[in-house]
Amino acid sequence: MANITKKVSWSSRGDESGAAGEETPLLNGSEQSRPLRQSLDYDNIENQLFLEEERRMSFMAFRCLEISRWVICGLIGFLTGLIACFIDIAVEQLAGLKYKLIKENIVKFTEAGGLSISLLLWAALNSFCVMFGAIIVAFFEPIAAGSGIPQIKCFLNGVKIPRVVRLKTLVVKVVGVIFSVVGGLAVGKEGPMIHSGAVLAAGVSQGRSTSLKRDFKIFEYFRRDTEKRDFVSAGAAAGVSAAFGAPVGGVLFSLEEGASFWNQMLTWRIFFASMISTFTLNFFLSIYHNKPGDLSNPGLINFGRFESEAMEYNLYEIPLFIAMGAIGGGLGAFFNFLNYWLTIFRIRYVHRPCLQVMEAMLVAAVTATVAFVMIYFSTDCQPLGPDHTEEYPLQLFCADGEYNSMATTFFNTPERSVRSLFHNPTGTYNALTLGLFTLTYFFLACWTYGLAVSAGVFIPSLLIGAAWGRLCGILLASTTSTASLWTDPGKYALIGAAAQLGGIVRMTLSLTVIMVEATGNVTYGLPIMLVLMTAKIVGDYFQEGLYDLHIKLGSVPFLHWEAPATSHWLTAREVMSSPVTCLNRIEKVGTIVDTLSNTSTNHNGFPVVVQPAKLCGLILRSQLIVLLKHKVFVELARSRLTQRKLQLKDFRDAYPRFPPIQSIHVSQDERECMMDLTEFMNPTPYTVPQDTSLPRVFKLFRALGLRHLVVVDDDNRVVGLVTRKDLARYHVGKHGLEELHLAQT
Amino acid sequence: MANITKKVSWSSRGDESGAAGEETPLLNGSEQSRPLRQSLDYDNIENQLFLEEERRMSFMAFRCLEISRWVICGLIGFLTGLIACFIDIAVEQLAGLKYKLIKENIVKFTEAGGLSISLLLWAALNSFCVMFGAIIVAFFEPIAAGSGIPQIKCFLNGVKIPRVVRLKTLVVKVVGVIFSVVGGLAVGKEGPMIHSGAVLAAGVSQGRSTSLKRDFKIFEYFRRDTEKRDFVSAGAAAGVSAAFGAPVGGVLFSLEEGASFWNQMLTWRIFFASMISTFTLNFFLSIYHNKPGDLSNPGLINFGRFESEAMEYNLYEIPLFIAMGAIGGGLGAFFNFLNYWLTIFRIRYVHRPCLQVMEAMLVAAVTATVAFVMIYFSTDCQPLGPDHTEEYPLQLFCADGEYNSMATTFFNTPERSVRSLFHNPTGTYNALTLGLFTLTYFFLACWTYGLAVSAGVFIPSLLIGAAWGRLCGILLASTTSTASLWTDPGKYALIGAAAQLGGIVRMTLSLTVIMVEATGNVTYGLPIMLVLMTAKIVGDYFQEGLYDLHIKLGSVPFLHWEAPATSHWLTAREVMSSPVTCLNRIEKVGTIVDTLSNTSTNHNGFPVVVQPAKLCGLILRSQLIVLLKHKVFVELARSRLTQRKLQLKDFRDAYPRFPPIQSIHVSQDERECMMDLTEFMNPTPYTVPQDTSLPRVFKLFRALGLRHLVVVDDDNRVVGLVTRKDLARYHVGKHGLEELHLAQT
């Protein structure tokens, strides 16, 4: 098991920097023992140079920075909206083409017989699309698989996943999601929007692209982890906002997942990015739909208007809602359980790209087949009213003027199916249709999540929930005589959707707000909240949330919100890594090179001491590497007086892909030189005494976004170093506090 | 000026504890030199005893605590909702009675002549109500004056204002607000709800009431500042939620004003309290309105449904909205400017309670007179349609079947007037009516805010804004030929209301969400946000926000979100108070008593050192006082071996009103005894080196909610102490960084 958890696809290949620091080598097949990720570095260039720059800055300079931040956030929002718009239009056009083709084919063969040809056509079209989507993901950028939400959660938490915010990832993600949705998989295009927004944010805010090898020489100040992370929060929020038309939900998502220290200006900028994103999407879609300027239809997925009159709920319905929440929690846990084992199976046996592509194609073909069979054998015919909203009504074996009801759920993009389930009038579906649909779609969606395609789990979850929710509504209406009470099954579809989604992803605050915003109805706030809470409580009893499971499979040093409840008896002394490698303030180059090359000193930060072991600063691996690269040695400085002094710019240019120590050549002579670290170290690192309790250390890490905390004794002598991984190790298991075995701790 | 700012009504009388620590003696007339507030104490009982208790606690105990927290939040929400319901019904009944009486009188005298008698009646009724409201505030609980939002902001920021969360304050606040609204003042009942929720939260969470001398022996664990403050956040959120039917807005309000460290569980509990509060209010109001179970009408103020079709906005309207935002910002700044000088005038000349009551009565009479005159001379008659929504239509001199349009704005509770301005069909008001109304109401509201009555400024601001906003809409419609474009002036009323409110209070994120939730329309998110941003930027250019002005007048050590931008060159060394009084680990009782009695050692926390000056802990004034009170002396412990050991309970029972040092009698013999502080001090206080920059120190304070930070040198020797006040001193003025003169720093 410990062996298994070391391998997981989304964090498995390549490395971001060569730095060997705090690596968690998650191996994937052939590529062995290469460091794979590093924690974000909140203070990475808070060295003397940086402090001096800040001290020199005038009030106007700070104001300019602040304005730049706003401009960047506006840009992030705008671009995220544009991408969402592009995805939406592409999916709609391609899916339209596909469904039209298949529909014509089905109509042709319904009378003549030989519908198996239609099935083949359908399956082939799906497989082809999915193949394309899977190839680019599996062969070019495996990190773009899935929704990207676990990766973004990790990034915002402070764990850097290699290549997660690269331009190439974005391109693969966007193209991939279009093809997987068009390919008819049980996936949504919403999750990937969050990842896309995050990548855009990381790119725009740095003012350069390493992939394109362009440096626009702007926003150089923001080339550090703290700032970048703030912008990525904004990007993720803009993504949520574009996906669901939920700007407030987006802000809360970012805060729930990422924020540690609540900063009002930052939050407001995030909100701005979200607003602009929804607005942009809205505006361009309104032009696309030939209603330019009509801005009242936000989001990629729109749940449609829930009119208050028809959808009122009553006090006595609340227990019902809560019961549905419990069902959702249970089903969600089951979903996660299945997906967990499936993922482990995949890690073991389906780790070669071509196998991954084949699996994806198989799923696509099976999905088409199942859908076809369900539609074929369905006898649920409904009259095709004058105001029908179906885009592609399939008549099949129904009488003229009627259509096959099962086809509205399967023969459609999932977004449209959700809306139909919410809003189609009473009687559109019969109970059997919904039951069968729930059953099949549940397993299809579960199988699909984790494939090497770019795709989200939001919409499938909503769809499953809406189906069984509507089923509940219908059953309730049929069991009670006073039918008027439960007139609208759409209401139950909404609650079911919330319950199922909550049961799978276990988001709470932000999901409530997202649902409220997507329905455009504040009234449902309380029931949705209660449902999501119930779903979370019930679900957590059985199994973790889907994203958390996948994060756990990555054995990432992910810090939760609070220290485990029973960890008060642990102190920094027990938690810290010790002994810790310290450097002298003026240190021999050879020692530094050896320290950095030594794979057992797996830290990214080194306390700097003056004898005897008294702490005077902290220096980072990345800083040392830049220093070595520029050969900032005391002896050389003396001999070449005219040499350009190392500037902040040199650190910024190297950010974020610092070269590995192996690539830096240091001659034998140079090894004897000395390096003066005083100017480059962080002179005032945070410290704690040895007796500080774990919750307190934890709080420091979370609130300040630390990654290293030096532990000192009463005489200010370094006795240890606490890193994120030291903290992430502890969690509450069934038998009280347990130590997690993080890979290579 | 410095002299003036020392006196301000809402923080002027009495004292919470006798502690002389960090006091800011804001004097009011006769009561001299009594300490008045102290900062909240985030680590107040994080001493060894406390740590030991936490270490002993099992996982189940932690879970029980967590459940208690949820129960308390539910209770807070429920009670807040009940109080809101009570206020609403009381106001509606009493105001109904009043308006009916006056209307009958006016109808009687309109034909017969002698309307001056009606005027007298109106003015007398108003003055009488307001007199009652003002008397209880001015004589019994001056802290209950105003909306209470500045006080709650301070409380959440970590500054304790005496008596602000007492039961007596709550009672006065609730009764006071009923009478001031019924008294026809230009006030709202929404602001006070926030304060009420906060008081409830502080009371419920402590499981006892000092006013009622009842201790329910529950929730004893929560008797410390950190926990109390968290619950007060929830209470404030519940208040916002009940006031505006905006649970998400409530959460964001709490976060914007109070949160430092974003804690997911806490946020969720806050959200829960908010939801329950809206729901409770909703539920009981639905019973009151004879529609039991209809839960779709949340909040004390409900802006009514904004139907998407009629209210759509277009891209080209956005610049107009922004322009309105700028107007709102300007008008808001003007409002604040006037109110600032008025407040200073009041502090100087109207500080005696009877004068305050007389002023309030005067304002009430003037308000009635102005309203009457405006209605009397108005010629704006509108037909009384079959579906009119006016509760008390005044015919006056209009033709039969018509009513006086001016009366719908003045002769009504402000909440109803706002709704009329938003929703009455085009042509209900003519431009002159609205212009005159804006003008008079602006000055009336400005005069009213700051009176010794319990009242909020939200609704008057909205009303002023809605009036001029609707005026803008009407003017736009009249200037353009294509009238259809600007059909609905209600849309402009909404934007105007947002602009005006934003211009006055300068809230941003939370206000956007509150407005969105209160209108039940997500579509207006972006314009409202842009408007509020513009209003804030324009307003800030001229003058601070109303609440901030009042906080500044109180010269409170209020910490803003971030350190001033240009303060990077300041280090802990420059900021800290030095020399600092340290105590030895085993200290003579006499020394401790002298230290605490010495008014120049105005700190609430004392570093504990071992020779030579090496830091080994931090102990608080309140802890020392409890120790002295229980005579925990080394010698006594030796002689009386059976003596009960001091327990955590003793600290909790004394919380939060620790006796002043003067009240503790220590005999001359006892002065020679020794006290061992080891067991009671916080053994691992946060420390920083001397060279830490101010922004970094600031961040520690904000993120961890600190109040003392010990500054140490390289050898861990105490060199100084940074307190909140040391940080609050610095702000960015017109000439760069300035030091603020906080009273008696």
Interface residues (C-beta under 8 A of the other chain):
Chain A: L51 E54 R55 M57 S58 F59 F62 R63 E66 G245 A246 P247 V248 V251 L252 L255 E256 A259 S260 F261 W262 N263 Q264 M265 T267 W268 F271 F272 M275 I276 T278 F279 F283 G293 D294 L295 S296 P298 R305 S308 E312 Y313 N314 L315 Y316 T508 L509 T512 V513 V516 E517 G520 N521 V522 T523 G525 L526 M529 M533 W561 E562 A565 T566 H568 W569 K614 C616 P683 T684 Y686 T687 V688 P689 D691 T692 S693 R696 K699 L700 R702 A703 L704 V712 D714 D715 N716 V732 G736
Chain B: L51 E54 R55 M57 S58 F59 F62 R63 E66 G245 A246 P247 V248 V251 L252 L255 E256 A259 S260 F261 W262 N263 Q264 M265 T267 W268 F271 F272 M275 I276 T278 F279 F283 P292 G293 D294 L295 S296 P298 R305 S308 E312 Y313 N314 L315 Y316 T508 L509 T512 V513 V516 E517 G520 N521 V522 T523 G525 L526 M529 M533 W561 E562 A565 T566 H568 W569 K614 L615 C616 P683 T684 Y686 T687 V688 P689 D691 T692 S693 R696 K699 L700 R702 A703 L704 V712 D714 D715 N716 V732 G736
